[in-house]
Amino acid sequence: MAESLSIQMRGLVDQNTIVHAGLVGGGRVPRPGETSLAHRGVLFLDELPEFDQRSLEVLRQPLEDKIVTISRAAGTLTFPANFQLVAAMNPCPCGYYGDPTKECSCAPSMVTRYQKRISGPLLDRIDIHIEVPRVPYEKLTGERVGEPSSVVSARVQAARERQHTRFASHDAVISNSRVVCNADTRSGPPTCVCSASSIRRDNH
């Protein structure tokens, strides 16, 4: 892989102004939405529960099938939508539910109702859930230097190059489209590119 890794991220999608067609596509003359514009990139949705629930539910198709299909009287259009979804949300409307230093002002029923805006089927399609607690001021202002982005980028690029080599001769076997990363190998077991050792097979 000669070219360097480049990840394109769509800007913050505003839950207050985005409409259903703007998120997944649509209109009288169907046009691609943010899910298709983020194809092969990252779609970031901030304040996830504040989005219209109908719009969130239609995300289930592109997250599962990597495409968006829009049907109209004149015909059906399919747009690519193979994106990585990154979303953020508060634990409750006031944002302090579970906070160790500031008391939440929301009633329990309000917290439950807020969290249930994200349906179970949609949550099932989000592979990693991370709870981010309050960061102490001392850590924010400390002199500890973390790993630089250039080092992380080099490590990711090396992994991408290994994947490119691994899948180079198996694209036609796995699917009809180009396989870029492990997430693209959705049909069938990946035994054509990696097989368990005999010891592992015997133990499992």
C-alpha positions in Angstrom: 0.0 0.0 0.0 2.0 3.0 -1.3 -0.4 5.7 -0.3 -0.7 6.9 3.3 -3.7 6.2 5.4 -6.2 9.1 5.2 -9.4 9.1 7.3 -12.1 11.6 6.3 -14.5 12.5 9.0 -17.8 14.3 8.3 -18.2 17.4 10.5 -20.3 17.3 13.6 -23.8 16.5 12.5 -26.2 18.9 14.2 -29.2 17.1 15.7 -31.1 20.4 15.9 -31.1 21.0 12.1 -30.5 17.7 10.4 -33.6 16.0 8.9 -34.2 12.4 8.0 -33.3 13.0 4.3 -30.2 14.9 5.3 -28.9 12.0 7.4 -29.6 8.9 5.3 -30.6 10.5 2.0 -33.8 11.1 0.2 -35.8 13.9 -1.4 -38.1 14.0 -4.5 -35.0 13.4 -6.5 -33.0 11.1 -4.2 -29.7 12.5 -3.1 -27.1 10.9 -0.8 -27.2 11.8 2.9 -24.5 12.1 5.5 -24.2 8.3 5.8 -23.2 8.1 2.2 -21.0 11.2 2.2 -19.1 9.5 5.1 -18.5 6.4 2.9 -15.1 4.9 3.8 -14.8 7.5 6.5 -16.1 8.4 10.0 -19.6 9.7 10.7 -19.7 11.5 14.1 -23.1 12.1 15.8 -23.0 14.2 18.9 -25.8 14.2 21.5 -27.2 11.0 19.9 -30.5 10.9 21.9 -31.4 14.3 20.6 -31.7 13.1 17.1 -35.1 12.3 15.7 -35.8 8.6 16.6 -37.0 7.7 13.1 -33.8 9.0 11.7 -31.8 7.0 14.1 -33.7 3.8 13.4 -33.0 4.0 9.7 -29.3 3.9 10.5 -29.7 0.2 11.2 -29.7 -0.7 7.5 -26.4 1.0 6.5 -24.7 -0.2 9.7 -25.7 -3.8 8.8 -25.6 -3.8 5.0 -23.2 -0.9 4.3 -25.7 0.6 1.8 -28.7 2.9 1.8 -31.7 2.0 -0.4 -34.2 4.7 -1.3 -37.4 3.8 -3.1 -39.5 6.2 -5.1 -42.3 5.8 -7.6 -39.9 6.2 -10.5 -37.5 3.5 -9.2 -35.0 2.5 -6.5 -31.6 3.9 -5.8 -28.8 2.4 -3.7 -26.0 4.5 -2.3 -22.9 3.2 -0.6 -22.7 3.8 3.1 -19.8 1.9 4.5 -18.8 4.2 7.4 -17.5 4.0 10.9 -20.1 5.4 13.3 -18.8 7.3 16.3 -21.5 8.8 18.6 -21.5 10.6 21.9 -24.3 11.2 24.5 -24.8 12.4 28.0 -26.1 9.9 30.6 -29.2 12.1 31.2 -30.6 15.5 30.2 -28.6 17.5 32.7 -25.5 15.5 32.1 -24.6 14.6 35.7 -26.2 11.2 36.2 -23.6 9.1 38.0 -21.1 12.0 38.4 -19.1 11.6 41.7 -18.9 15.3 42.4 -22.1 16.9 41.2 -25.6 15.6 41.9 -28.0 14.8 39.0 -31.1 17.0 38.9 -33.1 14.6 36.8 -35.9 12.4 38.0 -35.3 8.6 37.6 -38.1 8.4 35.1 -36.5 11.2 33.0 -33.2 9.4 33.0 -34.8 6.2 31.8 -36.8 7.9 29.2 -33.7 9.7 27.9 -31.6 6.6 27.6 -34.4 4.6 25.9 -34.3 7.0 23.0 -31.6 4.8 21.7 -33.2 1.5 20.8 -31.7 -1.9 21.6 -31.3 -3.0 18.0 -29.3 0.2 17.2 -27.1 -0.3 20.3 -26.5 -3.9 19.2 -24.9 -2.5 16.0 -22.5 -0.3 17.9 -19.6 -2.6 18.8 -17.8 -0.6 21.5 -19.5 1.3 24.3 -17.3 3.4 26.5 -18.3 5.3 29.6 -16.2 8.4 30.0 -16.1 9.8 33.6 -15.1 13.3 34.6 -11.4 13.9 34.2 -9.8 15.6 37.3 -8.4 19.0 36.8 -4.9 17.8 37.9 -4.8 15.3 35.0 -5.8 17.9 32.5 -3.1 20.3 33.6 -0.4 17.7 34.4 2.9 17.6 32.5 2.6 14.0 31.5 3.0 13.6 27.7 0.9 11.0 26.0 1.8 9.0 22.9 2.1 11.4 19.9 -0.3 11.1 17.0 2.5 10.4 14.6 3.4 7.2 16.5 -0.2 6.0 16.6 -0.6 6.9 12.9 2.4 4.8 12.0 1.1 1.8 13.9 -2.3 2.1 12.2 -0.7 2.4 8.8 1.4 -0.7 9.4 -1.7 -2.6 10.3 -3.5 -1.4 7.2 -0.5 -2.6 5.1 -0.7 -6.0 6.6 -4.4 -6.2 5.9 -3.8 -5.0 2.3 -1.3 -7.9 1.8 -3.5 -10.4 3.6 -6.6 -9.7 1.4 -4.8 -9.0 -1.9 -5.5 -12.5 -3.3 -8.8 -13.1 -1.6 -11.0 -10.2 -2.7 -13.0 -12.3 -5.2 -13.4 -15.1 -2.6 -14.8 -12.9 0.1 -17.0 -10.6 -1.9 -17.4 -8.9 -5.2 -16.0 -5.7 -3.9 -12.6 -4.6 -2.7 -11.8 -5.7 0.9 -10.0 -3.0 2.8 -10.2 -4.2 6.4 -11.4 -7.0 8.6 -14.8 -5.4 8.9 -15.4 -6.0 5.2 -15.3 -9.8 5.6 -18.9 -10.1 6.5 -19.9 -13.2 4.5 -18.7 -16.5 5.8 -15.8 -17.5 8.1 -12.4 -15.9 7.4 -10.7 -19.2 7.1 -9.4 -18.3 3.6 -7.1 -15.6 5.1 -6.5 -16.9 8.6 -6.9 -20.4 10.1 -6.7 -21.6 13.7 -3.7 -23.7 14.6 -4.3 -27.4 15.2 -3.8 -26.8 18.9 -6.4 -24.2 19.1 -8.8 -26.3 17.1 -8.3 -29.2 19.4 -8.9 -27.1 22.5 -12.0 -25.5 21.1 
